[in-house]
């Protein structure tokens, strides 16, 4: 298992980057102050503060459930959403969408509400089959990236799909004993482009490059 210091570092960066990609204005330093030091450095929007604070609960959940080797499931996905979106969205955290939703500029229509559970069940089965058939870590990264793109197309929740999708990537990496894939906000444009163009191969290469940088952080904290 990773060192406590690395896990704290991962928590801060996941909280900052995943929420900043969606528009949260807290800096990484402010995020560290809130999550690690227990200090709120300035007046903040409560929604933005809660978005960040929720990662403390998520990190405990991530470590505990992956140590138990708890597989991804519909209930686990809903639980991840409930944790990450507590007091941070207008809809009910942990509840799949009740009304159709759209993604700005997308050339596809997300899965309609009545088909979300079926689509996610297929998504889970496909991911499990791909991970079971994977021979190398590169095969596993490709599978995780493919399912991340597919998750975006399902778009199962009214809000918070981006942070949940990124969290599920990290969860999958932990389960597979792989270096986590953390999308930095500084690479947001490249990341969004891979999703917008369904560029799976480019996304997988991008993810492996991020893993190389992540491995250096793991070693530095070990």
N, C-alpha and C positions, 0 to 999 in steps of 0.2 A: 504493500500500500504506500501511497505517496506520503511525504512528510507533512506534518501539520502546517508548517510555514508555506509550503507549496500550495496546499489546499486553500489557505487563506488568500494567497496571491491569485489563485484561480478564481475564487469566489469574487474578489474585487474586480477582476478583469471581465469575467462573465457578466457581472451586474452592470459594469460601465458600458462595455461594448454592445451587448445585446439590447440594452435600453436606449443607448445613444443612437444606434442604427434606426430606431423607431422614433427618435426625436427628443429623448430626454436630455436636458441641458447640464446635468451634473458632470463635473470633470472627473477624471480618474482619481485625482487627489482627494476631491470632496467625497467620492464614493468610498475611498479607503478610510477617511475620517469617520464616516457614518457607520461602516460595517465593522471595522477593526478597532477603531479608537473609541467608538460610542459617543462621538461628538458631532453635532450639527453645526458646521462652520458659518452658515449664513441663513437668512430667511429663505425658505424653499417652498415651492409648490408641493402640497401634501401628496398629490398623486405621484409626482416625480420621486419624492422621498420614499413613498411606499413601494414604488417599482424597484428601487434599489434595495431597500430593507428586506424585501421578500427573498432575496438571494441567500440570506443567512439561513432561513428555513430550508430553502432548496438544497443548499450544500449539505446540510445534515441528512436530508432525504436521499440525496444522490449517493452519499457514502454508505449509508445504512442499507439501502435497497440493493445496491450493486454488490455489496459484500455478501448479501443474502442470495445473490444471483437471481434476483426477481426479474423475470422477463418483462419486456414491454407488453402492455395489454391496453384494452380500451379504458379500464378503470385507472390504470397507472397514468395514462396520457391525461385523463381528466383531473387526476390528482396533481400532476405537474402544473396544469393550467390554474387550478385552484390555489396552489401555493404561490405561483409567480404573479398572479393577478389579484390577489387579496387586497381590497381597498384601493385598487388602482384602475379599475374599469367600471363602466356604468352597468354592464350586463352582469349576470350571475357567474362568478368564477367557478370553473369546473363543469359548466353546462355547455353542451354543443349548441350551435346556432339554431335558432328557431325560425329565422327569416333568411332568405337568400342574401348573399353578400357578393361584392365585386372587388376586384383589385384594380387600382387606377392604372390605366394604360394597358392592361392585360389583353391578349388576343384570345382568351379562353374564359369560360364561365366556371367558377368554382362549383364543386359538387353541391347539389341542392340539399337542404336540411334533411329531408326524409331518407337520403341515401348515405349520409355521413357515416353511420355506424357500419354499414356494409362495406363502404369504401375503405374505412380505416381497418376493418378486419382483414380485407384483402391486402392492404398496405403492410400490416403486421405479418401476415403469412409470407408475403413476398420478401420482406426483409429477413425473416428467420431462415427462409430457404436459401437466400443469397449468402447469408453469413455462414450457414452450414456447408455450403458448397465452396466457399472461399478457400483458396490454397495459401495465398500470401496476404500480408497486411495490405498490399495495394488492392487486392481483390475486395477486401473488407472496406477500405476507404471508398472504393467505387460504389459498393452497395449502399453505404451510409449516405453518400452524396446523391445517388439516384433516388433514394427514399426521401431525402430532404427536399428535392425538387418536387417529388410527387406529393409530399405533405402540403407544400405551398398551393398546389392545384386543388387539393381537397379543401383547404382553408376551413377547418372544421369549427372554429370558434368565431364569435362576433368580433372579437378583438384579442390581441395578444398572440396571434399565430406566429409572428416572427420570433419572439423570445422563446416560445414553447418549442418551435422547430429547432432552434439553436440548442436549447437545453436537451432535446431528445438526441441530437447528434453527440453531445458529450456523454449522455447516458449510454448510448450504444458503444461508444469508444471504451468507457469504463467496463462495460460488460464483456467486451471482446479483448480486454487487457491491452488496449492500444493507447497511444498518446492522444490526449483530447484534441479536438479540432475547435479552436476558438476564433471566430471571425472578428478581426479588429475593425473598429469604426473607420480607421484611416483607409481601409481597403474596401469600404462600403460600395463604391462605384463599381469596382471589378466584381464583387460578390453579387450585387444586384443584376449586373449584366449577364453573369452566368445563369442566374435564375430566369431572367427575362427571355433569354435566347435558348433555354434548355440545353446549354452547352455542358453536358455531363463530363466529357473528357477534360475540358478546360477546368471545370470545377474541381475534379479529382486531383489534377496536378496542383492546382491552387491549394487544396486542402493538405496535400502532402508537404508542400512548402511550409505551410503554417505549422505542421507537426514537427518539422525540423527545428523551427524557432522555439516551439513549445518544449521540445526535448532539452534544449539548452537551459531553459528556465528550471525544468525538473532537476537537472543535474546541479545547477547552481544552488538549489535549495536543499539538496540531499546531504 
